[in-house]
Amino acid sequence: MDEHIHSPDNVENRFDHNIAAVGAALKVVKLKGPSLQTLARLVADASVLYDVVYVDGSHAARDVMGDAVLAWALLRPGGVLILDDYRYDHILDLPPEEYPKSAIDAFIKLFAKELFVLEVGYQCIVEKCM
């Protein structure tokens, strides 16, 4: 097993390669930094709404909920929110209620009137209806 396959540099290089390969380099904004602070800055700026927001950050439920709520505020109606790690269940130092799934399920309940669930697998994908 290559222990460097999931290193931050390798993941970012793979992301950059994939975006370039599909010709989307001018359509994708890559932001790096702590997600809650970065998303909060974008919400405060309020100058852009996004078609797609992909959330893949901390695996702690409270962080996932914060990311989801802030990302939702940045999404235009008809936009898609992709929440990664829905089925992530191997955090040995956290109880199951603190896994990403708990936060994502709670988010879906809280925003049920504003969203349509498109897919539930390892990622949960929802469309913003309002």
DRENFIMI-655757 format. One record per atom (N, C-alpha, C): residue in three letters; atom name; x negated, y, z negated; residue number from 1. Coordinates in steps of 0.1 Angstrom, whole numbers, always signed. Each point is the difference from the previous one (the first is absolute). Example, Ala and Ser with C-alpha at 12.3 -4.5 7.8 and 13.67 -1.06 7.14 Angstrom:
<atoms>
atom tike = ala	lodo = N	u = -132	v = -57	w = -78	sedo = 1
atom tike = ala	lodo = CA	u = +9	v = +12	w = +0	sedo = 1
atom tike = ala	lodo = C	u = -9	v = +12	w = +0	sedo = 1
atom tike = ser	lodo = N	u = +4	v = +11	w = +7	sedo = 2
atom tike = ser	lodo = CA	u = -9	v = +11	w = +0	sedo = 2
atom tike = ser	lodo = C	u = +8	v = +11	w = -8	sedo = 2
</atoms>
This chain:
<atoms>
atom tike = met	lodo = N	u = -8	v = -12	w = +0	sedo = 1
atom tike = met	lodo = CA	u = +8	v = +12	w = +0	sedo = 1
atom tike = met	lodo = C	u = -9	v = +12	w = +0	sedo = 1
atom tike = asp	lodo = N	u = +3	v = +10	w = +8	sedo = 2
atom tike = asp	lodo = CA	u = -7	v = +12	w = +1	sedo = 2
atom tike = asp	lodo = C	u = +5	v = +10	w = -11	sedo = 2
atom tike = glu	lodo = N	u = -8	v = +2	w = -10	sedo = 3
atom tike = glu	lodo = CA	u = +5	v = +8	w = -11	sedo = 3
atom tike = glu	lodo = C	u = +0	v = +15	w = +3	sedo = 3
atom tike = his	lodo = N	u = -4	v = +4	w = +12	sedo = 4
atom tike = his	lodo = CA	u = +0	v = +14	w = +4	sedo = 4
atom tike = his	lodo = C	u = +12	v = +3	w = +9	sedo = 4
atom tike = ile	lodo = N	u = +8	v = -11	w = +3	sedo = 5
atom tike = ile	lodo = CA	u = +11	v = +2	w = +9	sedo = 5
atom tike = ile	lodo = C	u = +11	v = +10	w = -5	sedo = 5
atom tike = his	lodo = N	u = +1	v = +2	w = -13	sedo = 6
atom tike = his	lodo = CA	u = +10	v = +9	w = -5	sedo = 6
atom tike = his	lodo = C	u = -7	v = +12	w = -6	sedo = 6
atom tike = ser	lodo = N	u = -12	v = +3	w = +3	sedo = 7
atom tike = ser	lodo = CA	u = -7	v = +12	w = -5	sedo = 7
atom tike = ser	lodo = C	u = +7	v = +12	w = +6	sedo = 7
atom tike = pro	lodo = N	u = +0	v = +11	w = -8	sedo = 8
atom tike = pro	lodo = CA	u = +6	v = +12	w = +5	sedo = 8
atom tike = pro	lodo = C	u = -5	v = +5	w = +14	sedo = 8
atom tike = asp	lodo = N	u = -13	v = -1	w = +2	sedo = 9
atom tike = asp	lodo = CA	u = -5	v = +4	w = +13	sedo = 9
atom tike = asp	lodo = C	u = +5	v = -9	w = +11	sedo = 9
atom tike = asn	lodo = N	u = +1	v = -13	w = -2	sedo = 10
atom tike = asn	lodo = CA	u = +4	v = -9	w = +10	sedo = 10
atom tike = asn	lodo = C	u = +15	v = +2	w = +3	sedo = 10
atom tike = val	lodo = N	u = +8	v = +2	w = -10	sedo = 11
atom tike = val	lodo = CA	u = +14	v = +3	w = +2	sedo = 11
atom tike = val	lodo = C	u = +2	v = +13	w = +8	sedo = 11
atom tike = glu	lodo = N	u = -7	v = +10	w = -3	sedo = 12
atom tike = glu	lodo = CA	u = +2	v = +13	w = +7	sedo = 12
atom tike = glu	lodo = C	u = -5	v = -2	w = +14	sedo = 12
atom tike = asn	lodo = N	u = -11	v = -6	w = +2	sedo = 13
atom tike = asn	lodo = CA	u = -5	v = -2	w = +14	sedo = 13
atom tike = asn	lodo = C	u = +10	v = -8	w = +8	sedo = 13
atom tike = arg	lodo = N	u = +6	v = -11	w = -6	sedo = 14
atom tike = arg	lodo = CA	u = +10	v = -7	w = +8	sedo = 14
atom tike = arg	lodo = C	u = +12	v = +8	w = +3	sedo = 14
atom tike = phe	lodo = N	u = +4	v = +9	w = -10	sedo = 15
atom tike = phe	lodo = CA	u = +12	v = +9	w = +2	sedo = 15
atom tike = phe	lodo = C	u = -3	v = +9	w = +12	sedo = 15
atom tike = asp	lodo = N	u = -12	v = +7	w = +0	sedo = 16
atom tike = asp	lodo = CA	u = -4	v = +9	w = +10	sedo = 16
atom tike = asp	lodo = C	u = +0	v = -7	w = +14	sedo = 16
atom tike = his	lodo = N	u = -6	v = -12	w = +0	sedo = 17
atom tike = his	lodo = CA	u = -1	v = -8	w = +13	sedo = 17
atom tike = his	lodo = C	u = +14	v = -3	w = +5	sedo = 17
atom tike = asn	lodo = N	u = +9	v = -5	w = -9	sedo = 18
atom tike = asn	lodo = CA	u = +14	v = -3	w = +5	sedo = 18
atom tike = asn	lodo = C	u = +8	v = +12	w = +5	sedo = 18
atom tike = ile	lodo = N	u = -2	v = +11	w = -7	sedo = 19
atom tike = ile	lodo = CA	u = +7	v = +12	w = +4	sedo = 19
atom tike = ile	lodo = C	u = -5	v = +5	w = +14	sedo = 19
atom tike = ala	lodo = N	u = -13	v = -1	w = +2	sedo = 20
atom tike = ala	lodo = CA	u = -6	v = +4	w = +13	sedo = 20
atom tike = ala	lodo = C	u = +4	v = -10	w = +11	sedo = 20
atom tike = ala	lodo = N	u = +1	v = -13	w = -4	sedo = 21
atom tike = ala	lodo = CA	u = +3	v = -10	w = +10	sedo = 21
atom tike = ala	lodo = C	u = +14	v = +1	w = +6	sedo = 21
atom tike = val	lodo = N	u = +9	v = +6	w = -8	sedo = 22
atom tike = val	lodo = CA	u = +14	v = +2	w = +5	sedo = 22
atom tike = val	lodo = C	u = +2	v = +14	w = +5	sedo = 22
atom tike = gly	lodo = N	u = -10	v = +8	w = +1	sedo = 23
atom tike = gly	lodo = CA	u = +0	v = +14	w = +5	sedo = 23
atom tike = gly	lodo = C	u = +8	v = +9	w = -9	sedo = 23
atom tike = ala	lodo = N	u = +0	v = -2	w = -13	sedo = 24
atom tike = ala	lodo = CA	u = +8	v = +8	w = -9	sedo = 24
atom tike = ala	lodo = C	u = -8	v = +10	w = -8	sedo = 24
atom tike = ala	lodo = N	u = -13	v = +2	w = +3	sedo = 25
atom tike = ala	lodo = CA	u = -9	v = +8	w = -8	sedo = 25
atom tike = ala	lodo = C	u = +5	v = +14	w = -1	sedo = 25
atom tike = leu	lodo = N	u = +7	v = +6	w = +10	sedo = 26
atom tike = leu	lodo = CA	u = +5	v = +13	w = -1	sedo = 26
atom tike = leu	lodo = C	u = +14	v = +1	w = -7	sedo = 26
atom tike = lys	lodo = N	u = +6	v = -11	w = -3	sedo = 27
atom tike = lys	lodo = CA	u = +13	v = -1	w = -6	sedo = 27
atom tike = lys	lodo = C	u = +0	v = -4	w = -15	sedo = 27
atom tike = val	lodo = N	u = -12	v = -4	w = -4	sedo = 28
atom tike = val	lodo = CA	u = -1	v = -6	w = -14	sedo = 28
atom tike = val	lodo = C	u = -8	v = +10	w = -8	sedo = 28
atom tike = val	lodo = N	u = +5	v = +3	w = -12	sedo = 29
atom tike = val	lodo = CA	u = -7	v = +8	w = -10	sedo = 29
atom tike = val	lodo = C	u = -5	v = -10	w = -11	sedo = 29
atom tike = lys	lodo = N	u = -13	v = -1	w = -1	sedo = 30
atom tike = lys	lodo = CA	u = -6	v = -9	w = -11	sedo = 30
atom tike = lys	lodo = C	u = -4	v = +9	w = -11	sedo = 30
atom tike = leu	lodo = N	u = +6	v = -3	w = -12	sedo = 31
atom tike = leu	lodo = CA	u = -3	v = +8	w = -12	sedo = 31
atom tike = leu	lodo = C	u = -7	v = -9	w = -10	sedo = 31
atom tike = lys	lodo = N	u = -10	v = +4	w = -6	sedo = 32
atom tike = lys	lodo = CA	u = -7	v = -8	w = -10	sedo = 32
atom tike = lys	lodo = C	u = -1	v = +8	w = -13	sedo = 32
atom tike = gly	lodo = N	u = +3	v = -8	w = -11	sedo = 33
atom tike = gly	lodo = CA	u = -1	v = +6	w = -13	sedo = 33
atom tike = gly	lodo = C	u = +10	v = -6	w = -9	sedo = 33
atom tike = pro	lodo = N	u = +1	v = +3	w = -13	sedo = 34
atom tike = pro	lodo = CA	u = +10	v = -5	w = -9	sedo = 34
atom tike = pro	lodo = C	u = +14	v = +2	w = +5	sedo = 34
atom tike = ser	lodo = N	u = +8	v = -10	w = +2	sedo = 35
atom tike = ser	lodo = CA	u = +12	v = +2	w = +7	sedo = 35
atom tike = ser	lodo = C	u = +10	v = +9	w = -7	sedo = 35
atom tike = leu	lodo = N	u = +1	v = +0	w = -13	sedo = 36
atom tike = leu	lodo = CA	u = +10	v = +9	w = -7	sedo = 36
atom tike = leu	lodo = C	u = -4	v = +14	w = +2	sedo = 36
atom tike = gln	lodo = N	u = -12	v = +4	w = -1	sedo = 37
atom tike = gln	lodo = CA	u = -5	v = +13	w = +2	sedo = 37
atom tike = gln	lodo = C	u = +2	v = +5	w = +15	sedo = 37
atom tike = thr	lodo = N	u = -4	v = -9	w = +9	sedo = 38
atom tike = thr	lodo = CA	u = +0	v = +3	w = +14	sedo = 38
atom tike = thr	lodo = C	u = +15	v = +2	w = +5	sedo = 38
atom tike = leu	lodo = N	u = +8	v = -9	w = -4	sedo = 39
atom tike = leu	lodo = CA	u = +14	v = +1	w = +4	sedo = 39
atom tike = leu	lodo = C	u = +7	v = +12	w = -7	sedo = 39
atom tike = ala	lodo = N	u = -3	v = +3	w = -12	sedo = 40
atom tike = ala	lodo = CA	u = +5	v = +12	w = -7	sedo = 40
atom tike = ala	lodo = C	u = -4	v = +13	w = +8	sedo = 40
atom tike = arg	lodo = N	u = -13	v = +0	w = +4	sedo = 41
atom tike = arg	lodo = CA	u = -4	v = +12	w = +8	sedo = 41
atom tike = arg	lodo = C	u = +8	v = +1	w = +13	sedo = 41
atom tike = leu	lodo = N	u = +2	v = -11	w = +7	sedo = 42
atom tike = leu	lodo = CA	u = +8	v = +1	w = +12	sedo = 42
atom tike = leu	lodo = C	u = +15	v = +4	w = -3	sedo = 42
atom tike = val	lodo = N	u = +6	v = -5	w = -10	sedo = 43
atom tike = val	lodo = CA	u = +13	v = +4	w = -4	sedo = 43
atom tike = val	lodo = C	u = +1	v = +15	w = -3	sedo = 43
atom tike = ala	lodo = N	u = -10	v = +5	w = -7	sedo = 44
atom tike = ala	lodo = CA	u = -1	v = +14	w = -4	sedo = 44
atom tike = ala	lodo = C	u = -1	v = +9	w = +12	sedo = 44
atom tike = asp	lodo = N	u = -8	v = -5	w = +10	sedo = 45
atom tike = asp	lodo = CA	u = -2	v = +7	w = +12	sedo = 45
atom tike = asp	lodo = C	u = +13	v = +1	w = +8	sedo = 45
atom tike = ala	lodo = N	u = +7	v = -11	w = +1	sedo = 46
atom tike = ala	lodo = CA	u = +13	v = -1	w = +7	sedo = 46
atom tike = ala	lodo = C	u = +1	v = +5	w = +14	sedo = 46
atom tike = ser	lodo = N	u = -11	v = +0	w = +7	sedo = 47
atom tike = ser	lodo = CA	u = +0	v = +6	w = +14	sedo = 47
atom tike = ser	lodo = C	u = +3	v = -11	w = +10	sedo = 47
atom tike = val	lodo = N	u = -2	v = -13	w = -4	sedo = 48
atom tike = val	lodo = CA	u = +1	v = -11	w = +10	sedo = 48
atom tike = val	lodo = C	u = +8	v = -11	w = -6	sedo = 48
atom tike = leu	lodo = N	u = +9	v = -6	w = +8	sedo = 49
atom tike = leu	lodo = CA	u = +7	v = -12	w = -3	sedo = 49
atom tike = leu	lodo = C	u = -6	v = -11	w = +9	sedo = 49
atom tike = tyr	lodo = N	u = -1	v = -12	w = -4	sedo = 50
atom tike = tyr	lodo = CA	u = -6	v = -11	w = +7	sedo = 50
atom tike = tyr	lodo = C	u = +10	v = -10	w = +5	sedo = 50
atom tike = asp	lodo = N	u = -3	v = -6	w = +11	sedo = 51
atom tike = asp	lodo = CA	u = +8	v = -11	w = +6	sedo = 51
atom tike = asp	lodo = C	u = -2	v = -13	w = -7	sedo = 51
atom tike = val	lodo = N	u = -13	v = -2	w = -4	sedo = 52
atom tike = val	lodo = CA	u = -3	v = -13	w = -7	sedo = 52
atom tike = val	lodo = C	u = -10	v = +4	w = -12	sedo = 52
atom tike = val	lodo = N	u = +3	v = -6	w = -11	sedo = 53
atom tike = val	lodo = CA	u = -9	v = +1	w = -12	sedo = 53
atom tike = val	lodo = C	u = -3	v = -14	w = -4	sedo = 53
atom tike = tyr	lodo = N	u = -13	v = -4	w = -1	sedo = 54
atom tike = tyr	lodo = CA	u = -4	v = -13	w = -4	sedo = 54
atom tike = tyr	lodo = C	u = -6	v = +1	w = -14	sedo = 54
atom tike = val	lodo = N	u = +5	v = -6	w = -10	sedo = 55
atom tike = val	lodo = CA	u = -5	v = +1	w = -14	sedo = 55
atom tike = val	lodo = C	u = -7	v = -13	w = -3	sedo = 55
atom tike = asp	lodo = N	u = -13	v = +1	w = -3	sedo = 56
atom tike = asp	lodo = CA	u = -8	v = -12	w = -4	sedo = 56
atom tike = asp	lodo = C	u = -10	v = +6	w = -10	sedo = 56
atom tike = gly	lodo = N	u = +4	v = +1	w = -12	sedo = 57
atom tike = gly	lodo = CA	u = -9	v = +5	w = -10	sedo = 57
atom tike = gly	lodo = C	u = -2	v = -9	w = -12	sedo = 57
atom tike = ser	lodo = N	u = +2	v = +6	w = -12	sedo = 58
atom tike = ser	lodo = CA	u = -1	v = -8	w = -12	sedo = 58
atom tike = ser	lodo = C	u = +11	v = -11	w = -1	sedo = 58
atom tike = his	lodo = N	u = -3	v = -11	w = -7	sedo = 59
atom tike = his	lodo = CA	u = +9	v = -10	w = -1	sedo = 59
atom tike = his	lodo = C	u = +8	v = +0	w = -13	sedo = 59
atom tike = ala	lodo = N	u = -2	v = +11	w = -8	sedo = 60
atom tike = ala	lodo = CA	u = +8	v = +2	w = -13	sedo = 60
atom tike = ala	lodo = C	u = +14	v = +6	w = +4	sedo = 60
atom tike = ala	lodo = N	u = +10	v = -6	w = -6	sedo = 61
atom tike = ala	lodo = CA	u = +14	v = +4	w = +4	sedo = 61
atom tike = ala	lodo = C	u = +2	v = +16	w = -2	sedo = 61
atom tike = arg	lodo = N	u = -5	v = +5	w = -10	sedo = 62
atom tike = arg	lodo = CA	u = +2	v = +15	w = -2	sedo = 62
atom tike = arg	lodo = C	u = -6	v = +8	w = +11	sedo = 62
atom tike = asp	lodo = N	u = -12	v = -4	w = +5	sedo = 63
atom tike = asp	lodo = CA	u = -7	v = +7	w = +11	sedo = 63
atom tike = asp	lodo = C	u = +8	v = -2	w = +13	sedo = 63
atom tike = val	lodo = N	u = +5	v = -12	w = +2	sedo = 64
atom tike = val	lodo = CA	u = +7	v = -4	w = +12	sedo = 64
atom tike = val	lodo = C	u = +13	v = +9	w = +0	sedo = 64
atom tike = met	lodo = N	u = +7	v = +1	w = -11	sedo = 65
atom tike = met	lodo = CA	u = +12	v = +8	w = +0	sedo = 65
atom tike = met	lodo = C	u = -3	v = +15	w = +3	sedo = 65
atom tike = gly	lodo = N	u = -11	v = +5	w = -6	sedo = 66
atom tike = gly	lodo = CA	u = -3	v = +14	w = +3	sedo = 66
atom tike = gly	lodo = C	u = -4	v = +2	w = +14	sedo = 66
atom tike = asp	lodo = N	u = -7	v = -9	w = +6	sedo = 67
atom tike = asp	lodo = CA	u = -4	v = +1	w = +14	sedo = 67
atom tike = asp	lodo = C	u = +13	v = -1	w = +9	sedo = 67
atom tike = ala	lodo = N	u = +9	v = -9	w = -3	sedo = 68
atom tike = ala	lodo = CA	u = +12	v = -1	w = +8	sedo = 68
atom tike = ala	lodo = C	u = +9	v = +12	w = -1	sedo = 68
atom tike = val	lodo = N	u = +2	v = +6	w = -11	sedo = 69
atom tike = val	lodo = CA	u = +8	v = +12	w = -2	sedo = 69
atom tike = val	lodo = C	u = -6	v = +12	w = +8	sedo = 69
atom tike = leu	lodo = N	u = -13	v = +2	w = -2	sedo = 70
atom tike = leu	lodo = CA	u = -7	v = +11	w = +7	sedo = 70
atom tike = leu	lodo = C	u = +0	v = -3	w = +15	sedo = 70
atom tike = ala	lodo = N	u = -3	v = -12	w = +4	sedo = 71
atom tike = ala	lodo = CA	u = +0	v = -3	w = +15	sedo = 71
atom tike = ala	lodo = C	u = +14	v = +2	w = +6	sedo = 71
atom tike = trp	lodo = N	u = +11	v = -3	w = -8	sedo = 72
atom tike = trp	lodo = CA	u = +13	v = +2	w = +5	sedo = 72
atom tike = trp	lodo = C	u = +3	v = +15	w = +3	sedo = 72
atom tike = ala	lodo = N	u = -5	v = +8	w = -8	sedo = 73
atom tike = ala	lodo = CA	u = +2	v = +15	w = +2	sedo = 73
atom tike = ala	lodo = C	u = -7	v = +5	w = +12	sedo = 73
atom tike = leu	lodo = N	u = -10	v = -8	w = +5	sedo = 74
atom tike = leu	lodo = CA	u = -7	v = +4	w = +12	sedo = 74
atom tike = leu	lodo = C	u = +5	v = -6	w = +13	sedo = 74
atom tike = leu	lodo = N	u = +10	v = -8	w = -1	sedo = 75
atom tike = leu	lodo = CA	u = +6	v = -7	w = +11	sedo = 75
atom tike = leu	lodo = C	u = +12	v = +7	w = +6	sedo = 75
atom tike = arg	lodo = N	u = -1	v = +1	w = +13	sedo = 76
atom tike = arg	lodo = CA	u = +12	v = +6	w = +7	sedo = 76
atom tike = arg	lodo = C	u = +11	v = -10	w = +1	sedo = 76
atom tike = pro	lodo = N	u = +13	v = +5	w = +1	sedo = 77
atom tike = pro	lodo = CA	u = +11	v = -9	w = +2	sedo = 77
atom tike = pro	lodo = C	u = -2	v = -9	w = +13	sedo = 77
atom tike = gly	lodo = N	u = +2	v = -13	w = -1	sedo = 78
atom tike = gly	lodo = CA	u = -3	v = -9	w = +10	sedo = 78
atom tike = gly	lodo = C	u = -14	v = -5	w = +0	sedo = 78
atom tike = gly	lodo = N	u = -8	v = +5	w = -10	sedo = 79
atom tike = gly	lodo = CA	u = -14	v = -5	w = -1	sedo = 79
atom tike = gly	lodo = C	u = -1	v = -13	w = -8	sedo = 79
atom tike = val	lodo = N	u = -11	v = -6	w = +1	sedo = 80
atom tike = val	lodo = CA	u = -2	v = -13	w = -6	sedo = 80
atom tike = val	lodo = C	u = -11	v = +1	w = -11	sedo = 80
atom tike = leu	lodo = N	u = +3	v = -6	w = -12	sedo = 81
atom tike = leu	lodo = CA	u = -9	v = -1	w = -11	sedo = 81
atom tike = leu	lodo = C	u = -4	v = -15	w = -1	sedo = 81
atom tike = ile	lodo = N	u = -13	v = -3	w = +0	sedo = 82
atom tike = ile	lodo = CA	u = -5	v = -13	w = -1	sedo = 82
atom tike = ile	lodo = C	u = -7	v = -1	w = -14	sedo = 82
atom tike = leu	lodo = N	u = +5	v = -8	w = -8	sedo = 83
atom tike = leu	lodo = CA	u = -6	v = -2	w = -14	sedo = 83
atom tike = leu	lodo = C	u = -7	v = -14	w = +0	sedo = 83
atom tike = asp	lodo = N	u = -13	v = +1	w = -1	sedo = 84
atom tike = asp	lodo = CA	u = -8	v = -13	w = +1	sedo = 84
atom tike = asp	lodo = C	u = +0	v = -7	w = -14	sedo = 84
atom tike = asp	lodo = N	u = -4	v = -12	w = +0	sedo = 85
atom tike = asp	lodo = CA	u = -2	v = -8	w = -12	sedo = 85
atom tike = asp	lodo = C	u = +13	v = -4	w = -8	sedo = 85
atom tike = tyr	lodo = N	u = +11	v = +0	w = +7	sedo = 86
atom tike = tyr	lodo = CA	u = +13	v = -3	w = -6	sedo = 86
atom tike = tyr	lodo = C	u = -1	v = -14	w = -7	sedo = 86
atom tike = arg	lodo = N	u = -7	v = -9	w = +6	sedo = 87
atom tike = arg	lodo = CA	u = -1	v = -14	w = -6	sedo = 87
atom tike = arg	lodo = C	u = -13	v = -2	w = -7	sedo = 87
atom tike = tyr	lodo = N	u = -7	v = +11	w = -3	sedo = 88
atom tike = tyr	lodo = CA	u = -13	v = -1	w = -7	sedo = 88
atom tike = tyr	lodo = C	u = +3	v = -5	w = -14	sedo = 88
atom tike = asp	lodo = N	u = -5	v = -12	w = -4	sedo = 89
atom tike = asp	lodo = CA	u = +4	v = -5	w = -13	sedo = 89
atom tike = asp	lodo = C	u = -12	v = -6	w = -7	sedo = 89
atom tike = his	lodo = N	u = -12	v = +4	w = +3	sedo = 90
atom tike = his	lodo = CA	u = -12	v = -5	w = -7	sedo = 90
atom tike = his	lodo = C	u = -8	v = +10	w = -8	sedo = 90
atom tike = ile	lodo = N	u = +7	v = +8	w = -7	sedo = 91
atom tike = ile	lodo = CA	u = -7	v = +10	w = -9	sedo = 91
atom tike = ile	lodo = C	u = +0	v = -7	w = -14	sedo = 91
atom tike = leu	lodo = N	u = -11	v = -6	w = -3	sedo = 92
atom tike = leu	lodo = CA	u = -1	v = -8	w = -12	sedo = 92
atom tike = leu	lodo = C	u = +2	v = +8	w = -13	sedo = 92
atom tike = asp	lodo = N	u = -3	v = +13	w = +0	sedo = 93
atom tike = asp	lodo = CA	u = +0	v = +7	w = -12	sedo = 93
atom tike = asp	lodo = C	u = +13	v = +9	w = -2	sedo = 93
atom tike = leu	lodo = N	u = +10	v = -3	w = +9	sedo = 94
atom tike = leu	lodo = CA	u = +13	v = +7	w = -1	sedo = 94
atom tike = leu	lodo = C	u = +11	v = -10	w = +0	sedo = 94
atom tike = pro	lodo = N	u = +11	v = +3	w = -8	sedo = 95
atom tike = pro	lodo = CA	u = +12	v = -8	w = +0	sedo = 95
atom tike = pro	lodo = C	u = +7	v = +1	w = +14	sedo = 95
atom tike = pro	lodo = N	u = +8	v = -9	w = +4	sedo = 96
atom tike = pro	lodo = CA	u = +7	v = +0	w = +13	sedo = 96
atom tike = pro	lodo = C	u = +8	v = +13	w = +2	sedo = 96
atom tike = glu	lodo = N	u = +6	v = +5	w = -11	sedo = 97
atom tike = glu	lodo = CA	u = +9	v = +12	w = +2	sedo = 97
atom tike = glu	lodo = C	u = -9	v = +12	w = +3	sedo = 97
atom tike = glu	lodo = N	u = -13	v = -1	w = +0	sedo = 98
atom tike = glu	lodo = CA	u = -8	v = +12	w = +4	sedo = 98
atom tike = glu	lodo = C	u = -7	v = -3	w = +13	sedo = 98
atom tike = tyr	lodo = N	u = +5	v = -10	w = +8	sedo = 99
atom tike = tyr	lodo = CA	u = -5	v = -2	w = +13	sedo = 99
atom tike = tyr	lodo = C	u = +7	v = +10	w = +10	sedo = 99
atom tike = pro	lodo = N	u = -6	v = +2	w = +12	sedo = 100
atom tike = pro	lodo = CA	u = +6	v = +9	w = +10	sedo = 100
atom tike = pro	lodo = C	u = +15	v = -3	w = +2	sedo = 100
atom tike = lys	lodo = N	u = +4	v = -13	w = +1	sedo = 101
atom tike = lys	lodo = CA	u = +14	v = -4	w = +3	sedo = 101
atom tike = lys	lodo = C	u = +10	v = +7	w = -9	sedo = 101
atom tike = ser	lodo = N	u = -3	v = +1	w = -13	sedo = 102
atom tike = ser	lodo = CA	u = +9	v = +6	w = -9	sedo = 102
atom tike = ser	lodo = C	u = +2	v = +14	w = +3	sedo = 102
atom tike = ala	lodo = N	u = -10	v = +8	w = +3	sedo = 103
atom tike = ala	lodo = CA	u = +1	v = +14	w = +4	sedo = 103
atom tike = ala	lodo = C	u = +8	v = +1	w = +13	sedo = 103
atom tike = ile	lodo = N	u = -3	v = -8	w = +10	sedo = 104
atom tike = ile	lodo = CA	u = +6	v = +1	w = +13	sedo = 104
atom tike = ile	lodo = C	u = +15	v = -3	w = -1	sedo = 104
atom tike = asp	lodo = N	u = +3	v = -11	w = -8	sedo = 105
atom tike = asp	lodo = CA	u = +14	v = -3	w = -2	sedo = 105
atom tike = asp	lodo = C	u = +8	v = +12	w = -6	sedo = 105
atom tike = ala	lodo = N	u = -6	v = +6	w = -11	sedo = 106
atom tike = ala	lodo = CA	u = +6	v = +11	w = -6	sedo = 106
atom tike = ala	lodo = C	u = +1	v = +12	w = +9	sedo = 106
atom tike = phe	lodo = N	u = -10	v = +3	w = +8	sedo = 107
atom tike = phe	lodo = CA	u = +1	v = +10	w = +10	sedo = 107
atom tike = phe	lodo = C	u = +12	v = -2	w = +10	sedo = 107
atom tike = ile	lodo = N	u = +1	v = -12	w = +5	sedo = 108
atom tike = ile	lodo = CA	u = +11	v = -3	w = +9	sedo = 108
atom tike = ile	lodo = C	u = +13	v = +2	w = -7	sedo = 108
atom tike = lys	lodo = N	u = +2	v = -4	w = -12	sedo = 109
atom tike = lys	lodo = CA	u = +12	v = +3	w = -8	sedo = 109
atom tike = lys	lodo = C	u = +3	v = +15	w = -1	sedo = 109
atom tike = leu	lodo = N	u = -10	v = +7	w = -4	sedo = 110
atom tike = leu	lodo = CA	u = +1	v = +14	w = -3	sedo = 110
atom tike = leu	lodo = C	u = +4	v = +8	w = +13	sedo = 110
atom tike = phe	lodo = N	u = -5	v = -4	w = +11	sedo = 111
atom tike = phe	lodo = CA	u = +2	v = +7	w = +13	sedo = 111
atom tike = phe	lodo = C	u = +9	v = -8	w = +10	sedo = 111
atom tike = ala	lodo = N	u = +8	v = -9	w = -6	sedo = 112
atom tike = ala	lodo = CA	u = +8	v = -9	w = +9	sedo = 112
atom tike = ala	lodo = C	u = +9	v = +8	w = +10	sedo = 112
atom tike = lys	lodo = N	u = +5	v = +11	w = -4	sedo = 113
atom tike = lys	lodo = CA	u = +9	v = +7	w = +9	sedo = 113
atom tike = lys	lodo = C	u = -7	v = +8	w = +11	sedo = 113
atom tike = glu	lodo = N	u = -13	v = +0	w = -1	sedo = 114
atom tike = glu	lodo = CA	u = -8	v = +8	w = +9	sedo = 114
atom tike = glu	lodo = C	u = -9	v = -9	w = +9	sedo = 114
atom tike = leu	lodo = N	u = +1	v = -13	w = -1	sedo = 115
atom tike = leu	lodo = CA	u = -9	v = -9	w = +7	sedo = 115
atom tike = leu	lodo = C	u = +7	v = -12	w = +5	sedo = 115
atom tike = phe	lodo = N	u = -7	v = -6	w = +10	sedo = 116
atom tike = phe	lodo = CA	u = +4	v = -13	w = +6	sedo = 116
atom tike = phe	lodo = C	u = -12	v = -9	w = -1	sedo = 116
atom tike = val	lodo = N	u = +1	v = -11	w = -6	sedo = 117
atom tike = val	lodo = CA	u = -11	v = -10	w = -1	sedo = 117
atom tike = val	lodo = C	u = -2	v = -7	w = +14	sedo = 117
atom tike = leu	lodo = N	u = -11	v = +2	w = +6	sedo = 118
atom tike = leu	lodo = CA	u = -3	v = -6	w = +13	sedo = 118
atom tike = leu	lodo = C	u = -7	v = -14	w = -1	sedo = 118
atom tike = glu	lodo = N	u = -8	v = -2	w = -10	sedo = 119
atom tike = glu	lodo = CA	u = -8	v = -12	w = -2	sedo = 119
atom tike = glu	lodo = C	u = -5	v = -1	w = -14	sedo = 119
atom tike = val	lodo = N	u = +1	v = -13	w = -5	sedo = 120
atom tike = val	lodo = CA	u = -6	v = -3	w = -13	sedo = 120
atom tike = val	lodo = C	u = -8	v = -12	w = +2	sedo = 120
atom tike = gly	lodo = N	u = -13	v = +1	w = -2	sedo = 121
atom tike = gly	lodo = CA	u = -10	v = -10	w = +1	sedo = 121
atom tike = gly	lodo = C	u = -11	v = +3	w = -10	sedo = 121
atom tike = tyr	lodo = N	u = -12	v = -1	w = +5	sedo = 122
atom tike = tyr	lodo = CA	u = -11	v = +5	w = -8	sedo = 122
atom tike = tyr	lodo = C	u = +0	v = +15	w = -1	sedo = 122
atom tike = gln	lodo = N	u = +6	v = +6	w = +11	sedo = 123
atom tike = gln	lodo = CA	u = +3	v = +14	w = +0	sedo = 123
atom tike = gln	lodo = C	u = +15	v = +2	w = +0	sedo = 123
atom tike = cys	lodo = N	u = +4	v = +11	w = -7	sedo = 124
atom tike = cys	lodo = CA	u = +14	v = +4	w = +1	sedo = 124
atom tike = cys	lodo = C	u = +1	v = +12	w = +8	sedo = 124
atom tike = ile	lodo = N	u = +9	v = -1	w = +11	sedo = 125
atom tike = ile	lodo = CA	u = +1	v = +11	w = +9	sedo = 125
atom tike = ile	lodo = C	u = +14	v = +6	w = +0	sedo = 125
atom tike = val	lodo = N	u = +1	v = +13	w = -2	sedo = 126
atom tike = val	lodo = CA	u = +13	v = +6	w = -1	sedo = 126
atom tike = val	lodo = C	u = +1	v = +12	w = +9	sedo = 126
atom tike = glu	lodo = N	u = +12	v = +3	w = +5	sedo = 127
atom tike = glu	lodo = CA	u = +2	v = +12	w = +9	sedo = 127
atom tike = glu	lodo = C	u = +8	v = +10	w = -9	sedo = 127
atom tike = lys	lodo = N	u = -4	v = +13	w = +2	sedo = 128
atom tike = lys	lodo = CA	u = +7	v = +10	w = -7	sedo = 128
atom tike = lys	lodo = C	u = +12	v = +5	w = +8	sedo = 128
atom tike = cys	lodo = N	u = +12	v = -2	w = -5	sedo = 129
atom tike = cys	lodo = CA	u = +12	v = +3	w = +7	sedo = 129
atom tike = cys	lodo = C	u = +5	v = +14	w = -1	sedo = 129
atom tike = met	lodo = N	u = -4	v = +7	w = -10	sedo = 130
atom tike = met	lodo = CA	u = +4	v = +14	w = -2	sedo = 130
atom tike = met	lodo = C	u = -11	v = +10	w = +0	sedo = 130
</atoms>
